[in-house]
Amino acid sequence: MTARFALVDDATALRESLATLLPDLTFVSTHRSSEELLAARPEADVVILDLHLVNHQQPQVTQGTAAIRRVVEAGYRVCVYTQEERRFVLAACVAAGATGVVSKASSLTEAEAAFRAVADGELAVPPAVTGLIEVLVRRGSITVLSPRQREVLAGRARGLTYAELSRSLYVSESTLRGYWKELTSTVSDYLQETSPGDIERALGLGPGDLIDVWPATR
Amino acid sequence: MTAQEPPLGDNVAVQRETSSTAAAQQLVALCVVGARVATMVQMLPSLPTAIGRAERPILTAATWALAGSMTLVVVGLVLARRRAPSLGLAVGDIAVTVALFLAGLWTVPEEDRTGTWVGFQLAYSICVACSLMGVRRRSVALTLLLALTAAEVVYLAPTVHDLSDVPRVLGNLLTLLALGPLMWLAAGVVLRIGAEADEAKELAARMARAEEERRARLAIHNGTALLRLLVEETGGSDTHSRIRTQAEAELNRMRAYLTGTRPDTGEPDGPVDLADLVERVAGDFADLPLTVVADLARGVRLEPGLADDLRSALGSLLINVRQHARADRVVLHAEEPADGAGWVVTVHDDGVGFDTGTTAYGVGLRDLVVDQLAAAGVTTRVDSVPGVGTTVELTCRPDPAPTPDVSDHTTRSQP
């Protein structure tokens, strides 16, 4: 089944153009805010969500991790599409329930691949966030990973594509994607269920370093 | 060049005079002179006796004069040329000695031919045999020695009247046949040691020149690349100022090379944290789509020398990415492996890549990265596929295996 996408972004130009720029994706609707999306309830599988939605025309809208959580709770998969580069903010998006985080600076090819991966239920995050996951795994905070999953994680944290990984690990790309999918559901669960304080300790951060960016534990 | 330094020409002259081959030849020459002079000094006190007891005093005096003159000629030439007699002189020397033996049949009474200095010929022939040290062709030296021995046989033959005389004659012959070859072999060893020492010096000099050239390449490679970027650069003022900052650092490196000091990297002198190092290098390349993942390298300490090498290597790799890769994403990852042994730094880009099987590494990758780091015990692995991207992995293990050559540790993964 073809995945259907909805876009939430406060930038009109982006709302008007993304579907044209990515003609192979099926866009069912675009919205200025998550409130507008939730009111319309489009029949979409994935919501591509901007992280910063407040502007002088809509000063009161929900944004950031709160918006992610609301959209996820409404039953959508969320892929955050943002100019935000701070890795803890990006990791917080995953903790809030987002399945993907894509930089607006990415190439269209890369963005499209990430949107499709999210539609497929696969965690799509930049290497900076994968690096944080690697730290959590290495320090024993996330424990269930098999050796193969660890290899895929290490490769992804170094920016390697599945094509490159399959050359060095002698495993097909689809098998590697399978490992990554198993791994990412564990990681997503951990990030969503662990308190900011525990994650700060696991990452070797100071107390309160994450408090401003991290969503409250469910 | 400063006033204190001697001009280059003097250095060359000094080198030539102190070559080990020349020193060995001088030593051999000195042995020849010593043997000849010592023999003559021992002969002279017996001269009056020899003349007094001679049946033919004039002929006897002539043989002594000939021996003395020949000694003077040989010693003079050897001292002048600072080497043992060459073939021509040696042949003349042997010929004269053979003549002296034959003349001795008339000038030396039979009872004086062995064990006395009146019959100087035996002792004189031994120092002449020793003078063959300069004739290095074995067959020629042996032929001359045998000619001398034959003359001695003729000279001594009349003194053999019964079997009891044989050991005395044989003993004298064997002295000649043993001492001559022994000195000849010893001289060979000394000359060979001299030649080998010169070869070793030459090898060391060649290696020093090669090392100097390598250091020169290291000093100017990154600077050259940055100059090119400055010349061709079309980016905004931000990029321009970043490249300028790097160019300044490279300028320091080049000046440090010229003055022979360690480059001033603006870094502290003590051990450097690997994560800090990687982040600082990345800071110079903010114009690249670069992500740094270095949490797992926090706490890994690098000695300043290795840190300098790694900084240059990463700088060179990222300049390569900037110039050639056309990458959308570059990841600089550093970690201490799970077993806590050493560290690994990976530079990955998703750019155009190259075929590692057919593309020769440039100066930057070969000298600044592979060779320089191999010398510090860091192995380099390059994996690149055209159209897919390039991964360079730098691995430092505390107890590195013997570093193989470039082709061994820069292997491609099998598809």
Interface residues (C-beta under 8 A of the other chain):
Chain A: A105 S106 S107 E110 P126 P127 A128 T130 G131 L132 E134 V135 R138 A157 R158 G159 L160 T161 A163 E164 R167 S168 Y170 L203 G204
Chain B: P289 T291 V292 V293 A294 D295 L296 R298 D328 R329 V330 V331 H333 E335 A338 T346 H348 D349 D350 D383 V385 V388 G389 T391 S413 Q414 P415
